[in-house]
Amino acid sequence: MYNLTNHGTNDDAAGSLLVILHETREAALERYRLAVQQALARGNLLNTQRMTMLQAAVLFLSALPNEDNSRAAWSLTSLIYHIARTMGLHRDGTAFKLKPFETELRRCLWWQVCIIDSRSSEYHCNEPIAQHFSSDTKPPLHVNDVDLSPDMVEPPAERWDRATDIMLSLVRCEAMQTGRKLGLTKQKQLRQPGSSNTKIADDSEEPAKKCRNLEASFRNKYLRICDSSVPFQFLSSAVARVILVRFWLITQYSVASSENKADDKRAKGSLFPGMPASTG
């Protein structure tokens, strides 16, 4: 937790840190980072079957910057993802008839791993690891932390009349699911290089439809219950809107790219009648 706290400090807090710890923020970060790594190693992270150990690793990974040149976050993400799969977190707890509380903890942990995977792969210009594996783990319920109890025998009812603690994570979960679908659509198009112009137009509509569905989901579920005067809800709303803009930009760029390729093929066919249109 000290490591996470130091990652979140600003310049003003860094000055207080120097007074309290008698070291700079950078030195404190390095010391706590090494301490966490040693603790994970002593806890036998590579062979762990303990949820608490994996939760600690995910918390550490959530604060680890992706922008550095060490690629440590990317490498550790792959490790954490596969550990989560060996623990069976990619399967929903209801398939094993687990208690509602444990099922919900597994869902939260699994989806956080997938969110980190998506974030890290984007920084390093790679496809998410999760895109190549199947999973039936459902997203967490739209409830507050206080609604969950180890003693509950039934899952709590979701709260769609107000914002909850898990709302921001659910926004990111839905965005990641849409991103995965868009990625699969792109792969499908790449596997069909000889598609007709009509097929290209149909395929270009598919990403736009997915983006419209995501926007409708965000507006109907989350944006309507966000109170901008509450910082966390304002952040959730802002993240949702940024995600929508980003997806629309990606979609429009992909459509324009597909249309340009189709135009290039038509132009090549008119200039060189004997050359196959698919020659690139």
C-alpha positions, -999 to +999 in steps of 0.1 A: +000+000+000+029+023+006+041+017-029+006+025-043+004+057-022+037+069-034+027+064-070-003+086-065+015+115-048+018+148-066+047+173-064+033+190-032+029+157-015+064+147-026+078+176-006+061+163+025+074+128+017+109+142+018+103+155+053+087+124+067+109+097+051+140+117+046+143+106+010+129+117-024+098+103-040+118+085-066+140+068-040+110+058-019+093+044-050+123+023-059+127+010-023+090+001-019+089-015-054+119-037-045+102-046-012+070-056-030+089-077-055+108-095-027+075-102-008+059-116-039+089-138-045+090-151-009+052-158-012+060-181-041+039-161-066+048-184-095+031-214-079+005-197-057-032-208-055-040-181-030-064-153-040-048-129-016-014-133-032-028-127-066-047-097-054-015-082-040+003-088-073-026-072-092-025-041-069+012-038-075+008-042-112-020-016-113+005+010-100+034-001-121+040+024-149+039+012-185+058+041-199+093+031-188+117+012-210+120-018-188+088-035-201+085-049-166+047-042-165+041-059-198+061-090-188+045-092-153+011-088-169+016-120-189+027-138-158-003-126-137-027-134-165-016-170-168-015-175-130-051-163-129-061-188-155-043-217-137-065-207-107-095-210-128-106-173-126-114-174-163-144-196-154-174-180-137-178-191-101-214-202-107-200-230-129-183-244-097-214-236-075-192-213-054-207-190-028-219-156-041-192-137-022-164-158-036-179-157-071-180-119-069-144-116-057-132-139-085-151-118-111-136-085-098-101-100-098-103-116-132-117-085-149-090-063-133-064-086-147-080-083-181-081-045-178-044-044-170-037-067-199-056-044-222-038-013-209-003-028-210-007-043-245-019-010-259+012+008-245+034-018-262+014-020-295+005-057-290-028-075-290-042-083-255-033-118-242-070-123-233-080-120-269-065-154-277-082-173-249-118-181-240-135-170-208-170-172-194-165-151-163-192-125-160-185-089-152-189-079-115-224-068-103-232-032-102-232-030-064-213-012-036-187-030-015-209-029+015-235-049-003-212-079-003-208-102+026-191-136+031-223-148+048-247-140+019-265-170+003-278-150-027-261-124-048-272-088-040-296-070-064-278-046-088-283-009-082-291+008-115-308+038-098-275+052-084-238+052-089-217+024-071-182+017-061-177-006-091-190+017-118-157+028-132-145-008-134-177-018-153-172+011-177-137-002-185-150-038-187-176-029-213-151-009-233-126-038-232-153-062-244-161-039-273-124-034-281-120-072-282-150-075-306-135-048-328-102-066-328-118-098-339-137-080-366-104-065-379-088-100-379-118-113-399-114-086-425-076-093-428-083-130-434-105-121-464-082-101-486-103-109-517-136-096-504-159-077-527-166-040-524-200-047-510-185-070-484-160-044-474-188-018-470-208-043-448-178-050-427-170-013-422-206-009-408-200-036-382-175-016-360-197+015-362-226-006-350-206-019-320-196+016-311-232+028-312-242-001-290-214+008-265-225+044-265-262+034-259-251+011-230-230+039-214-257+064-216-285+041-204-265+026-176-239+049-163-239+085-176-275+090-165-268+082-129-235+101-126-234+132-104-206+155-117-204+171-082-190+138-068-154+134-079-155+097-084-186+099-104-173+128-124-142+107-132-163+077-142-183+099-165-152+115-180-136+081-186-167+068-203-169+098-226-132+096-235-136+059-243-165+066-266-146+094-285-116+071-288-136+042-302-154+065-327-120+078-339-107+043-343-138+033-362-138+063-385-101+057-393-107+020-400-136+028-423-116+055-442-087+030-445-110+003-459-125+027-484-091+039-495-079+003-501-111-004-521-105+027-542-069+017-547-079-017-560-105-002-584-079+023-597-053-004-602-078-025-620-086+003-644-050+012-650-038-024-653-067-045-666-046-077-667-035-074-630-056-091-603-073-066-580-060-084-549-023-079-559-008-056-533 
